[in-house]
Amino acid sequence: MMNAPFFKFGLFGDEISLVIAFLIGIGFGFSLERGGFGSAKILAAQFYLTNMRVFKVMFTAIITAMLGIYYLSVFGWVDLSLVYSTDTFLIPQIVGGLILGIGFVVGGYCPGTSVVSFATGRIDGLVFLLGVTGGIFIFGEVFPFIKDFFYSTPMGKVSIPEFFNLSYGLVVFIVVVIAVAGFAGAEWVEKWMANKKGEN
């Protein structure tokens, strides 16, 4: 019998869902800080290939969540059709991802890690967070002029299994294999960069 997502099955209302979201956010922020993601040096090291912690931790989180949701759906405890996902607007989201990536490289943070950094008293985290806030304001002001582009190339709610006409289980397996290969590759890159530095 399906009984999750809990909110969609009426186990609690909007008010409780906000409290739960707040608590999950606190836990997520704590985990990021404990993982060292409140430091721009560690985050920036990802792009210099000297510390692949970001890749490994985030990929681990994705794999864990994916396997958990998959097996819960197989056991009949989660209705995947009720799990929220946003619509896909292919080109605008690719452009947005590139802009976010550039900001990540330049500032050393993403929006989430900047909050973690600020919460622990880092000035660069505050500066980055102010930049994020300013960017949101600017986006809101120029949105009427880019609205057509923002809603261009719509694909609706689409998932990888649906798009490639593959079974969910097969996609899960493929992603796990990619993750294992990625972890091995990340370890190799870190060792290679360390040896390269040692030679210099």
N, C-alpha and C positions, 0 to 999 in steps of 0.2 A: 504494500500500500504506500502510495506517494505521500510524504508528509513534509517535504522541503522543496523550494525555499519557504522558510517559516512564515515570512511576511505575506507571501502570496496566498498561503493557506490560512491566513487570519489568526495566527498564534499570538500576534501583537499588532498594535496600531502604529500610526505615524510617530507619535511622541516617543514610544519605547524604541522604535527603530533608530531615531536620532541619538538616543542615549547609547544604544549598542554600537552605532557607527562611531560615536565619539570614543568609546572604550577601545574599539578595534584600532582606531587611529592612534590612540596613545600607545597601544601595544606595538603597532607597526613602527611608530617613531622610535620607541625604545629599542626595538630590534635593529633598526637602521643605525642608531648611535652605537650600540654594542658591536655592530659589525664594522664600525669605523667609517660609516658613510656620512658622518657629520663633518668630515675633514675634506676640504677641497683637494688637498695633496694626494690623498688616496684615490679620490674619484678621477682626478686629472691623470694619474699614473696609468689608468686604463688606456688612455689614448696614446701614451708613450710606450705601451706594451711591456711596462716593467712590473705592473701589479694588476693581475686579471681578476681581482677579487670581485669587482662589480659584476663582471660577466658570469662568474661562477655562482655567486650568491643569487643573483636575479634569475638565472636560468634554473637553478635549483628550486627557487620559489615557484616558477612557472610550471616545472615538471611535477612538483608536489601537488600543486593545486589542480593541475590537469588530471593526474592519476586519481586524486581523491574524488573529484567530480565525476570522472568516468566510472569508477567502480561503485560509487554511491548510486549512480543512475542504473548500472547493471543490476545492482541488488534491489532496485525499485524504491530507493529512499529519496531520490531527487528527480524531479521532473525537469529535464533540460529545456523543454519548451518554455518554461516559466522563468528561467535564468535570464536576467536582463542583459541585453547587448545593444550597442548603439548601431544606427544605420551607417553604412559605408558610403563615403563620397571619395572615390579613389584618388583623384589628382589633388584636391585640396588637402587631404590627409597626408599624402606624400610630401607636399610642400610644407605643411605644418610640422611634420616629423623632421624634415631637414632643418627648418628654422630652430626647432627645439634642440636638435643635435648641435648646431652651431653655438647656441647659447650655452649648452652643456660644456662644450670644449673651451669656450672663451671664459666662462664664469666659474667652471669647476663644480657646478651644482645643477641638479634638476629642481623643479619646484618643490618636490617633497623633501629632498635632502637639504634644501636651503632652509626650510622650516625647522628641521632637526638641528642644523647648525646654529640658527638664530636662538633656538630654545636652550642651547648649551652656552650661549654668550659669545659666539664668534661674530666679529664685526663684518667680516666678508659675507657671512650668511645673511646678515641684516641688509647689506648693500644689494646683494643678489635678490633678496625678497622684495625690496623696494622696486627693483627693476622689473620683477615679475608683476607686481601690482600696477606699476606704470604702464607696462605692456598691455595688461588687461584693459586698462582705461582707454588707451589709444586704440586698441582693437574695437572696443565698443563704439568709439567715436567714428571710426572709418568704416564700420560694418555696412552701413547703407550703400557705400560705394563698391564694396566687394561681395555683396550678398549673392549676386548671380554666380560668381566664381565659387563661393563658399558652398553652394548647393549644387554645383556641377558634378558631372559623372556619378550620379546616384546609382547604387547597387542594392539598396535596401539592407535588410538584415541578412548577412551572408556569412557562412563559416567555411573554413578550409575543406571539411568533408563534403559540404554541399557544392562548393565551387568546383572541386576536382572530381566530384561524383565518386568519392571513396567512403568506405565505412569508417565510422568514428574510431573503432578499435584499431584499424590499420594506421590511421593518422597518428593516434597516440603512440603506437609502436615506432613509427618513423621518427617522430619528434624525440622519443627517448633515445633512439640510436644516434640521432644528430647531437643530442645533449652529451652522451657518453663520448662521442668523437670530439665534440667541442671542448669538454673538460680536459681530455688528453692533449688536444692541441694547445689549450691555454697553458697547461703545465709546461709543454715543450717550449712555447714562446717565452715564458718567464725565465726558464733555464738558459735559453739561447741569449736573451737580453742580458742576463746576469754574467754569462761567460764573456759576452761582447764588452761589457763594462770592465770586467776584470782584465781583459787584454789591453784596454786603453789605460 
